[in-house]
């Protein structure tokens, strides 16, 4: 067992009661979009380092965009079945970034990369669109227990970014993990997602990409503002 596995969960993440839903926005390619998202309330900004994705950027471009982030807005580097060498190079270029593993990475690989780079990681759980009940999220957490959080995304062709939602209500209500809801979120449905899953895990954050876009990788400031407003309205209803 790795040293990371032996660390108490409280050393990785806070278990204090959640009062505000954290917002991650992903798939940025332009400076103006990064600045708008930060100004409007994003807590984390994701950069896709998966070349087949239409939202992909190079490591050098991710580093340029990450330098625009103000204090306390976290960069997140998204990888899909990437090599250790490229992960290490990306971490060297983007200080303070979290790792997001969105492919078929094993728990051993994810833990090893966290140890190698000194960064915490998120692991995406790719949940079937039509047969959510056949996906055992509790078992997935036991396997990936070293992850800082589990990112719940719809299983689509390719790896993420499909703008599809799964049936949130079929997920187990007692997951001993911090959860990040992703997959097809928009200003119109994110409040429903928060209401449905708020109490299912230790905390709930949300992750949006296509739902705030004018085109793939091109964000829309008005949609960003609407998305943040919808999240805050849901929080106010649940306090």
VEXBAMI-824936 format. One record per atom (N, C-alpha, C, O, CB): x, y, z. Coordinates in steps of 0.02 Angstrom, whole numbers, padded with zeros to 5 digits, always signed. Last residue first. Glycine has a CB too. Example, Ala and Ser with C-alpha at 12.3 -4.5 7.8 and 13.67 -1.06 7.14 Angstrom:
# VEXBAMI-824936
+00642-00112+00354+00684-00053+00357+00645+00002+00394+00670+00057+00402+00704-00030+00286+00660-00284+00390+00615-00225+00390+00660-00165+00390+00712-00166+00423+00565-00224+00452
END
This chain:
# VEXBAMI-824936
-01502+01304+00107-01473+01323+00171-01527+01324+00226-01512+01339+00283-01439+01393+00166-01563+01281-00014-01547+01222+00027-01518+01240+00095-01509+01196+00137-01500+01178-00009-01579+01401-00081-01639+01360-00067-01626+01306-00016-01671+01286+00021-01666+01329-00131-01447+01438-00098-01490+01478-00054-01553+01439-00035-01576+01445+00022-01509+01544-00088-01404+01343-00191-01374+01345-00124-01420+01382-00076-01431+01359-00019-01305+01378-00127-01480+01384-00302-01491+01317-00272-01463+01314-00202-01494+01286-00157-01460+01263-00316-01421+01508-00324-01493+01505-00307-01509+01438-00275-01548+01435-00228-01536+01516-00368-01293+01470-00360-01302+01508-00299-01376+01507-00276-01390+01506-00216-01278+01580-00309-01321+01404-00482-01290+01368-00426-01303+01404-00361-01321+01373-00311-01215+01359-00438-01373+01511-00557-01415+01453-00543-01388+01412-00485-01426+01387-00444-01422+01409-00605-01262+01595-00565-01322+01618-00531-01368+01560-00513-01398+01560-00460-01360+01668-00576-01176+01516-00642-01157+01533-00573-01219+01555-00534-01228+01536-00476-01103+01588-00572-01251+01516-00762-01235+01453-00727-01218+01467-00654-01244+01434-00610-01176+01417-00762-01253+01649-00799-01316+01615-00785-01304+01551-00746-01343+01534-00701-01353+01600-00850-01116+01672-00822-01151+01710-00770-01216+01675-00750-01233+01671-00691-01165+01781-00795-01097+01584-00930-01059+01575-00868-01095+01610-00811-01104+01581-00757-00987+01602-00875-01180+01643-01024-01197+01577-00999-01159+01562-00934-01186+01530-00889-01181+01524-01052-01108+01762-01043-01177+01765-01018-01199+01697-00990-01232+01694-00938-01225+01787-01074-00986+01716-01095-00987+01748-01030-01058+01752-01001-01067+01745-00941-00958+01819-01035-00949+01566-01164-00997+01621-01171-01006+01653-01102-01031+01621-01056-01066+01595-01199-00801+01490-01234-00849+01502-01182-00890+01565-01195-00869+01610-01231-00813+01507-01115-00750+01371-01338-00762+01444-01340-00818+01460-01291-00876+01444-01303-00781+01467-01413-00744+01235-01342-00686+01270-01318-00693+01346-01316-00646+01381-01297-00628+01252-01359-00865+01234-01463-00819+01191-01426-00755+01228-01407-00717+01249-01451-00802+01127-01466-00965+01379-01430-00939+01329-01476-00887+01289-01437-00868+01310-01382-00908+01360-01540-01013+01441-01322-01041+01463-01386-01020+01415-01442-01053+01411-01494-01018+01535-01402-01042+01359-01164-01005+01371-01225-01047+01401-01281-01107+01388-01286-00974+01308-01249-01081+01300-01048-01066+01372-01046-01030+01394-01110-00991+01442-01109-01023+01389-00984-01098+01165-01068-01156+01204-01047-01144+01279-01042-01191+01317-01031-01181+01179-00983-00975+01105-01089-01016+01123-01148-01074+01168-01130-01098+01206-01172-01042+01060-01181-00938+01115-00941-00897+01131-00999-00941+01153-01057-00945+01212-01072-00853+01070-01020-00935+01103-00763-00970+01120-00825-00920+01135-00880-00867+01164-00868-01018+01180-00815-00963+01031-00610-00912+01039-00662-00949+01049-00728-00990+01007-00747-00863+00978-00665-00989+01054-00433-01014+01044-00501-00959+01062-00551-00915+01102-00537-01078+01087-00514-00984+00966-00275-00963+01020-00319-00993+01006-00388-01020+00952-00400-00885+01026-00323-01033+00913-00118-01049+00912-00189-01022+00975-00222-01036+01030-00200-01125+00905-00201-00979+00799+00013-00993+00866-00013-01009+00858-00088-00999+00805-00117-00932+00916-00001-00998+00667+00043-00973+00711+00095-00982+00784+00077-00991+00827+00120-00900+00697+00109-01154+00627-00043-01084+00616-00025-01063+00663+00031-01105+00694+00062-01039+00626-00086-01289+00659-00052-01268+00591-00068-01196+00575-00048-01178+00517-00038-01276+00580-00142-01344+00784-00037-01332+00745+00024-01306+00675+00011-01301+00635+00057-01396+00740+00064-01354+00833-00170-01319+00871-00118-01300+00828-00058-01246+00836-00030-01362+00930-00095-01422+00779-00277-01362+00744-00253-01328+00778-00194-01277+00752-00170-01314+00737-00308-01536+00857-00305-01541+00785-00305-01483+00752-00268-01493+00704-00231-01543+00759-00377-01492+00989-00302-01545+00968-00255-01547+00892-00250-01559+00865-00196-01613+00994-00278-01400+00985-00407-01378+01000-00339-01430+00976-00289-01412+00945-00238-01365+01075-00330-01485+00959-00516-01431+00913-00499-01407+00923-00428-01395+00874-00392-01374+00921-00546-01563+01074-00516-01594+01008-00504-01542+00957-00484-01554+00916-00439-01632+00984-00566-01466+01168-00549-01499+01172-00483-01533+01106-00466-01531+01085-00409-01551+01229-00482-01433+01134-00681-01384+01123-00627-01416+01126-00558-01394+01090-00513-01328+01175-00633-01518+01159-00788-01528+01097-00749-01481+01089-00689-01490+01042-00650-01518+01039-00794-01493+01283-00847-01562+01262-00838-01570+01202-00792-01622+01193-00761-01593+01247-00904-01357+01301-00863-01391+01344-00816-01463+01321-00801-01490+01336-00748-01393+01415-00844-01304+01125-00869-01319+01190-00900-01349+01236-00847-01365+01214-00792-01367+01181-00961-01216+00971-00886-01243+01024-00843-01250+01089-00882-01208+01106-00924-01199+01035-00781-01162+00859-00950-01223+00890-00976-01254+00943-00932-01313+00960-00940-01273+00838-00987-01062+00815-00829-01100+00781-00882-01164+00817-00899-01215+00806-00867-01115+00712-00861-01044+00809-00649-01025+00833-00715-01072+00799-00766-01116+00760-00747-00950+00817-00731-01018+00835-00479-01067+00818-00531-01047+00850-00596-01036+00911-00600-01138+00839-00510-00910+00768-00371-00913+00823-00418-00960+00802-00474-00945+00756-00512-00841+00842-00446-00899+00724-00198-00924+00712-00265-00923+00776-00306-00933+00831-00281-00996+00683-00262-00809+00641-00073-00828+00706-00101-00844+00695-00175-00806+00662-00210-00771+00760-00091-00877+00493+00002-00827+00528-00040-00854+00597-00057-00914+00608-00055-00811+00488-00104-00962+00383+00035-00916+00414+00083-00859+00448+00046-00800+00434+00058-00888+00361+00132-01126+00388-00015-01058+00380-00039-01011+00417+00008-01019+00477+00018-01052+00406-00113-01270+00361-00007-01225+00357+00051-01153+00345+00029-01121+00298+00052-01247+00301+00098-01364+00344-00106-01368+00404-00065-01316+00409-00011-01317+00456+00029-01435+00409-00034-01318+00293-00274-01328+00277-00203-01325+00341-00160-01288+00387-00176-01275+00227-00179-01413+00354-00415-01350+00346-00380-01363+00331-00306-01413+00354-00278-01306+00409-00387-01531+00384-00475-01516+00313-00466-01449+00301-00431-01431+00244-00418-01516+00278-00533-01542+00519-00499-01580+00491-00442-01564+00418-00429-01581+00393-00375-01654+00499-00455-01474+00550-00616-01443+00565-00552-01477+00528-00494-01444+00508-00446-01445+00639-00539-01449+00476-00759-01504+00481-00711-01476+00489-00640-01456+00440-00608-01550+00417-00715-01338+00587-00851-01362+00521-00831-01418+00531-00780-01431+00587-00759-01304+00475-00803-01321+00698-00992-01333+00686-00921-01353+00613-00910-01382+00582-00955-01387+00734-00893-01199+00758-01108-01253+00712-01091-01259+00706-01015-01210+00708-00979-01240+00643-01122-01092+00823-01169-01152+00861-01153-01212+00818-01135-01269+00839-01144-01170+00905-01210-00971+00765-01192-01026+00748-01237-01090+00786-01224-01137+00781-01263-01039+00676-01233-00857+00775-01115-00871+00830-01161-00929+00816-01207-00937+00852-01257-00812+00845-01200-00785+00606-01108-00812+00668-01082-00827+00719-01136-00811+00708-01195-00764+00698-01032-00708+00521-01219-00698+00532-01147-00721+00601-01127-00683+00649-01128-00624+00522-01128-00794+00414-01333-00738+00458-01317-00733+00465-01241-00753+00420-01204-00746+00526-01350-00966+00407-01301-00911+00390-01346-00854+00439-01337-00866+00500-01332-00935+00389-01421-00997+00421-01123-01013+00434-01193-00955+00408-01236-00903+00390-01210-01025+00510-01206-01055+00416-00969-01013+00375-01012-01036+00384-01084-01088+00358-01104-01015+00299-00991-01058+00567-00875-01093+00519-00916-01044+00481-00961-00996+00511-00987-01146+00554-00959-00974+00579-00716-00986+00601-00784-01023+00547-00822-01020+00488-00804-00919+00619-00819-00921+00633-00567-00973+00591-00595-00992+00617-00664-01022+00671-00670-01035+00590-00549-00772+00620-00488-00808+00662-00536-00857+00618-00573-00837+00570-00607-00759+00697-00585-00727+00608-00322-00749+00571-00381-00790+00618-00424-00836+00650-00401-00791+00508-00361-00580+00676-00242-00652+00675-00255-00665+00631-00316-00620+00618-00356-00680+00747-00266-00453+00633-00215-00481+00688-00175-00556+00690-00182-00592+00705-00134-00450+00755-00195-00424+00457-00210-00441+00517-00247-00468+00571-00200-00502+00555-00151-00493+00501-00302-00410+00342-00138-00358+00393-00129-00373+00457-00167-00338+00507-00158-00291+00366-00151-00509+00254-00177-00518+00290-00114-00466+00344-00102-00476+00388-00061-00516+00241-00057-00549+00177-00288-00514+00241-00298-00518+00284-00235-00530+00344-00240-00544+00279-00359-00616+00067-00234-00557+00056-00276-00515+00120-00281-00454+00117-00280-00578+00033-00346-00720+00128-00167-00673+00085-00129-00609+00073-00168-00555+00070-00140-00706+00017-00112-00783+00192-00274-00749+00231-00223-00700+00188-00183-00644+00211-00168-00800+00262-00176-00835+00081-00340-00787+00124-00375-00748+00166-00325-00688+00175-00332-00823+00169-00426-00926+00035-00246-00867-00006-00261-00813+00036-00295-00754+00027-00282-00888-00066-00307-01015+00141-00255-00984+00125-00190-00921+00083-00201-00870+00094-00169-01033+00089-00144-01059+00135-00386-01018+00192-00365-00983+00179-00299-00928+00203-00288-01060+00254-00361-01083+00024-00499-01078+00022-00426-01031+00078-00403-00970+00068-00401-01053-00048-00401-01200+00024-00624-01135+00052-00605-01132+00057-00529-01173+00091-00499-01123+00122-00639-01327-00012-00647-01276-00064-00657-01206-00039-00640-01158-00078-00643-01278-00089-00728-01402+00101-00637-01406+00053-00582-01355-00003-00588-01341-00037-00539-01476+00023-00578-01387+00163-00758-01349+00189-00701-01348+00138-00644-01298+00132-00608-01380+00254-00676-01411+00138-00897-01411+00084-00847-01368+00105-00787-01321+00071-00769-01384+00018-00878-01402+00245-00984-01466+00210-00979-01469+00159-00924-01523+00137-00905-01482+00178-01044-01272+00298-00971-01330+00342-00979-01395+00306-00963-01440+00336-00932-01332+00369-01050-01150+00247-00850-01192+00233-00908-01254+00278-00911-01284+00293-00859-01213+00160-00909-01019+00351-00797-01081+00318-00778-01126+00307-00839-01138+00355-00876-01118+00359-00724-00861+00356-00751-00900+00361-00813-00962+00318-00807-00959+00257-00810-00857+00339-00876-00784+00450-00637-00825+00389-00641-00871+00397-00701-00915+00440-00701-00865+00377-00574-00625+00521-00629-00691+00522-00661-00722+00452-00659-00691+00402-00678-00685+00547-00733-00539+00577-00490-00548+00521-00537-00619+00522-00563-00667+00525-00525-00533+00453-00503-00418+00699-00447-00488+00681-00454-00491+00622-00502-00451+00617-00548-00531+00741-00481-00275+00714-00337-00307+00699-00401-00382+00686-00392-00406+00665-00339-00275+00638-00433-00137+00817-00279-00197+00777-00269-00231+00765-00336-00218+00801-00385-00245+00812-00220+00039+00807-00311-00026+00839-00324-00083+00791-00306-00077+00730-00316-00032+00861-00398+00168+00759-00321+00149+00795-00261+00082+00830-00267+00070+00880-00232+00202+00844-00243+00207+00680-00425+00201+00752-00438+00187+00793-00375+00193+00854-00376+00147+00764-00489+00214+00551-00370+00268+00575-00413+00267+00651-00418+00320+00683-00416+00264+00544-00482+00090+00540-00304+00153+00537-00266+00211+00567-00306+00252+00604-00278+00169+00465-00246+00003+00546-00412-00003+00594-00357+00061+00597-00317+00084+00651-00298-00062+00576-00312+00046+00435-00484+00055+00501-00513+00048+00556-00460+00083+00606-00462+00004+00513-00569+00008+00332-00397+00079+00341-00413+00092+00410-00442+00144+00441-00428+00101+00287-00462-00131+00347-00398-00093+00358-00336-00020+00371-00350+00011+00415-00320-00101+00299-00289-00155+00312-00532-00175+00377-00507-00136+00394-00443-00111+00450-00436-00250+00379-00492-00107+00179-00536-00077+00231-00579-00092+00300-00551-00048+00342-00547-00102+00224-00651-00193+00117-00446-00121+00116-00433-00086+00171-00473-00041+00204-00448-00092+00048-00450-00317+00130-00508-00304+00166-00445-00230+00169-00429-00206+00219-00402-00341+00133-00387-00292+00154-00687-00302+00112-00628-00291+00153-00565-00260+00206-00567-00253+00051-00629-00379+00245-00812-00322+00240-00766-00339+00197-00705-00393+00202-00676-00299+00310-00744-00456+00272-00921-00461+00205-00891-00404+00192-00842-00383+00135-00833-00460+00152-00946-00489+00444-00896-00488+00386-00940-00497+00321-00902-00539+00316-00858-00424+00384-00979-00469+00556-00823-00535+00548-00854-00539+00487-00900-00586+00481-00939-00553+00610-00892-00402+00629-00687-00394+00571-00730-00462+00550-00757-00507+00530-00719-00360+00512-00692-00337+00780-00648-00401+00747-00660-00390+00690-00710-00370+00702-00767-00455+00797-00687-00240+00859-00526-00241+00812-00582-00311+00784-00587-00342+00765-00537-00189+00756-00573-00218+01034-00488-00244+00967-00472-00242+00925-00535-00242+00951-00591-00316+00971-00443-00076+01143-00486-00134+01113-00519-00154+01047-00487-00112+01009-00464-00119+01103-00593+00037+01208-00438-00024+01208-00397-00084+01175-00428-00139+01178-00400-00041+01276-00380+00107+01260-00594+00112+01251-00521+00044+01251-00487-00001+01288-00506+00156+01306-00491+00131+01197-00737+00072+01229-00706+00074+01217-00631+00046+01168-00607+00005+01200-00737+00248+01131-00772+00231+01193-00808+00174+01232-00774+00169+01293-00782+00211+01177-00879+00249+01018-00694+00305+01065-00688+00289+01132-00719+00313+01184-00697+00367+01035-00721+00135+00957-00743+00135+00982-00674+00193+01031-00662+00185+01080-00626+00141+00923-00625+00179+00922-00871+00123+00969-00863+00122+00999-00792+00110+01058-00784+00056+00935-00878+00278+00828-00840+00296+00890-00875+00242+00943-00867+00257+01002-00858+00308+00875-00950+00202+00727-00781+00253+00762-00741+00272+00828-00774+00282+00878-00740+00315+00717-00733+00126+00690-00891+00093+00715-00831+00142+00754-00789+00126+00808-00764+00063+00656-00790+00226+00642-00975+00189+00703-00995+00151+00732-00936+00145+00793-00930+00139+00686-01052+00272+00532-00901+00318+00585-00920+00281+00649-00939+00302+00704-00920+00361+00561-00979+00162+00445-00888+00189+00479-00829+00234+00538-00847+00234+00589-00813+00228+00430-00786+00040+00470-01019+00103+00442-00995+00126+00479-00932+00112+00538-00924+00158+00445-01050-00141+00453-01003-00080+00488-01021-00018+00453-00992-00023+00412-00947-00082+00561-00997-00281+00431-01003-00233+00377-01017-00165+00404-01040-00136+00381-01089-00262+00331-01072-00311+00594-01006-00345+00531-01025-00291+00481-01045-00260+00487-01098-00397+00543-01084-00318+00734-00895-00281+00685-00934-00325+00625-00950-00370+00608-00912-00217+00663-00897-00329+00901-00852-00367+00841-00869-00327+00797-00916-00304+00819-00969-00435+00860-00901-00285+01000-00720-00259+00971-00782-00293+00905-00795-00288+00858-00756-00182+00962-00778-00342+01147-00649-00351+01075-00651-00328+01050-00720-00349+01077-00771-00426+01054-00637-00306+01285-00541-00302+01254-00607-00309+01178-00601-00285+01148-00553-00235+01271-00642-00412+01374-00430-00367+01317-00439-00365+01293-00512-00418+01282-00541-00388+01259-00394-00405+01524-00352-00439+01489-00407-00390+01436-00431-00333+01452-00449-00459+01539-00466-00322+01580-00257-00378+01539-00233-00424+01515-00289-00478+01488-00275-00418+01578-00183-00271+01721-00353-00263+01678-00294-00328+01643-00277-00382+01673-00282-00238+01719-00234-00317+01709-00530-00302+01744-00467-00292+01695-00410-00303+01635-00418-00358+01793-00450-00241+01654-00680-00286+01638-00625-00267+01678-00563-00208+01681-00544-00285+01563-00609-00152+01668-00781-00203+01721-00774-00245+01711-00712-00282+01757-00692-00247+01722-00836-00077+01556-00788-00046+01614-00758-00094+01672-00749-00080+01719-00712+00013+01636-00799-00154+01470-00863-00155+01462-00791-00124+01522-00756-00142+01537-00699-00119+01399-00771-00120+01507-00993-00187+01523-00968-00189+01519-00892-00223+01559-00860-00238+01475-00999+00012+01456-00999-00002+01527-01013-00069+01547-00982-00074+01599-00950-00002+01541-01088-00010+01320-00973+00030+01360-00927+00018+01434-00936+00014+01472-00888+00105+01344-00937-00083+01284-01086-00114+01278-01020-00076+01321-00969-00107+01353-00927-00115+01204-00997+00018+01302-01182-00041+01346-01183-00078+01343-01115-00101+01394-01091-00090+01326-01240+00106+01201-01147+00129+01270-01146+00070+01318-01144+00072+01369-01110+00173+01284-01208+00028+01088-01167+00052+01103-01100+00073+01176-01096+00059+01209-01046+00111+01056-01081-00108+01131-01279-00042+01105-01265-00024+01120-01192-00056+01161-01160+00011+01135-01313-00281+01086-01264-00228+01136-01271-00161+01101-01257-00160+01048-01225-00239+01197-01223-00440+01030-01325-00372+01016-01302-00327+01077-01312-00333+01114-01361-00343+00956-01339-00567+01028-01368-00550+01079-01317-00478+01072-01293-00458+01106-01246-00598+01073-01258-00582+00920-01448-00583+00985-01481-00568+01042-01433-00556+01099-01454-00652+00997-01513-00469+00786-01406-00526+00829-01387-00524+00895-01426-00470+00923-01436-00525+00843-01311-00351+00718-01435-00409+00709-01479-00468+00755-01463-00513+00762-01505-00432+00638-01473-00258+00765-01328-00256+00790-01397-00317+00776-01440-00335+00820-01480-00197+00763-01430-00288+00820-01179-00304+00758-01215-00310+00777-01288-00362+00802-01309-00371+00724-01187-00291+00915-01077-00227+00895-01108-00235+00826-01141-00194+00782-01131-00170+00893-01055-00392+01046-01038-00394+00978-01066-00328+00964-01102-00311+00998-01151-00454+00970-01115-00406+01129-00888-00373+01130-00954-00367+01058-00978-00341+01015-00943-00303+01164-00950-00521+01213-00780-00493+01152-00808-00464+01161-00877-00493+01195-00920-00544+01097-00809-00525+01304-00635-00525+01310-00708-00487+01250-00736-00430+01237-00719-00491+01377-00731-00625+01337-00492-00572+01298-00525-00581+01303-00600-00637+01307-00625-00574+01223-00502-00722+01426-00456-00674+01406-00405-00615+01368-00434-00561+01367-00405-00707+01364-00352-00798+01565-00537-00770+01497-00541-00720+01486-00485-00680+01530-00469-00737+01485-00610-00853+01697-00539-00862+01653-00482-00837+01582-00487-00854+01541-00444-00931+01651-00466-00827+01796-00631-00898+01780-00618-00908+01726-00565-00964+01712-00546-00930+01757-00682-00691+01804-00644-00727+01862-00620-00798+01846-00599-00826+01877-00554-00729+01916-00674-00664+01678-00699-00638+01695-00633-00677+01754-00603-00693+01754-00544-00563+01712-00637-00728+01690-00823-00749+01638-00776-00725+01654-00705-00763+01644-00657-00721+01570-00798-00655+01796-00881-00727+01803-00868-00750+01753-00816-00787+01770-00770-00767+01795-00933-00527+01740-00893-00537+01799-00852-00611+01808-00834-00627+01826-00777-00511+01861-00888-00554+01635-00983-00527+01621-00916-00540+01680-00869-00562+01670-00813-00451+01606-00920-00596+01708-01094-00642+01663-01061-00619+01645-00991-00660+01641-00945-00651+01599-01102-00482+01778-01131-00541+01815-01111-00590+01771-01073-00623+01793-01026-00575+01847-01172-00393+01672-01170-00380+01714-01111-00443+01748-01086-00457+01747-01026-00328+01767-01128-00455+01510-01217-00444+01581-01231-00436+01621-01167-00467+01607-01116-00503+01609-01272-00485+01382-01182-00434+01390-01234-00415+01463-01245-00365+01478-01278-00458+01360-01299-00551+01266-01065-00536+01335-01085-00478+01336-01135-00430+01298-01130-00518+01377-01023-00616+01156-01000-00610+01159-01072-00594+01228-01099-00621+01248-01151-00672+01134-01103-00726+01194-00860-00674+01156-00894-00673+01170-00969-00723+01191-00998-00682+01082-00882-00754+01247-00695-00770+01256-00766-00712+01229-00806-00654+01241-00789-00784+01332-00783-00820+01207-00539-00764+01198-00586-00790+01208-00656-00843+01182-00675-00731+01127-00578-00879+01272-00392-00891+01269-00464-00825+01262-00502-00781+01304-00497-00929+01333-00488-00952+01218-00237-00894+01240-00276-00907+01228-00351-00941+01180-00370-00829+01203-00253-01085+01272-00145-01066+01225-00197-01007+01254-00237-01013+01308-00266-01125+01208-00243-01076+01303+00026-01074+01332-00041-01050+01279-00090-01000+01246-00078-01029+01394-00044-01073+01233+00142-01120+01289+00139-01123+01318+00068-01169+01356+00053-01100+01343+00189-01044+01074+00210-01038+01118+00152-01092+01171+00153-01151+01156+00163-01042+01078+00087-00960+01033+00359-01023+01039+00323-01017+01091+00267-00988+01144+00276-01080+01059+00370-00793+00965+00337-00839+01013+00368-00903+01018+00327-00902+01007+00266-00806+01082+00374-00693+00886+00293-00759+00854+00298-00808+00900+00333-00860+00877+00357-00753+00788+00335-00564+00923+00176-00603+00942+00234-00670+00905+00234-00699+00894+00181-00614+01018+00237-00438+00809+00122-00494+00852+00109-00533+00866+00173-00534+00825+00219-00539+00821+00058-00321+00744+00168-00330+00759+00098-00383+00812+00087-00373+00856+00045-00348+00696+00060-00330+00723+00300-00268+00755+00276-00275+00776+00204-00238+00819+00180-00209+00709+00286-00445+00654+00316-00447+00724+00335-00383+00760+00314-00383+00822+00310-00456+00731+00409-00405+00525+00284-00444+00563+00236-00445+00637+00252-00445+00678+00207-00515+00536+00233-00234+00490+00322-00303+00497+00342-00341+00541+00295-00313+00589+00267-00308+00524+00414-00130+00394+00213-00146+00460+00241-00218+00462+00263-00261+00438+00226-00131+00515+00189-00111+00277+00150-00111+00275+00222-00128+00342+00254-00140+00347+00314-00044+00253+00247-00105+00308+00017-00162+00269+00040-00168+00270+00115-00223+00265+00143-00157+00197+00015+00018+00370+00011-00042+00410+00001-00103+00373+00026-00149+00404+00054-00050+00427-00073+00107+00263+00027+00100+00312+00081+00038+00355+00074+00008+00374+00124+00161+00357+00084+00025+00114-00039+00066+00173-00046+00058+00218+00015+00008+00213+00051+00049+00211-00109+00042-00060+00000+00000+00000+00000+00044+00062+00000+00095+00064+00035-00048+00000+00061
END
